[in-house]
């Protein structure tokens, strides 16, 4: 297993498209895309490294609006044989029209990663990007609802190295869990 891409994957994944759009006024939880992410979800997918190595992915996560108006995703995921508790916190960004996403492993917040986030109410999609390390290595995460009921969310992840070569790709299918 190529541990370099696996370490990067573990640092930034969420089991979560295009354009810089206006952020919703008020709480981020008022944004239509984030409203649809409220609740319990299950996710399954896989990641493939440039070396051909494939890692299965599964997660259970919950989306909610925090008291401070931020949107929080908390969950447990399994990548290959590694289990992690993770958290995303989304809040209005410092630049107009953008959000900020902070991803962290719950028991290792020293590896927190900040993302620039844009969300489209028209396309019901989200795009997150972050530079990794000190060079041009980057991760881009795109999420979009793929069914009319908006109970299925597809997450597409792509890591690139300093020369913009794709080093890891993945697709995660998230499904809202219905309460009886």
Secondary structure, 3 states (H helix, E strand, C coil): CCHHHHHHHHHHCCCCCCCCCCCCCCCHHHCHHHHHCCEEEEEEEEEEECCCCEEEEEEEEEEEECCCCCEEEEEEEEECCEEEEEEEEEEECCCCCCEEEEEEECCEEEEEEEEEEEEECCCCEEEEEEECCCCCCEEEEEEEECCCCCCEEEEEEEEECCCCCEEEEEEEEEEECCCC
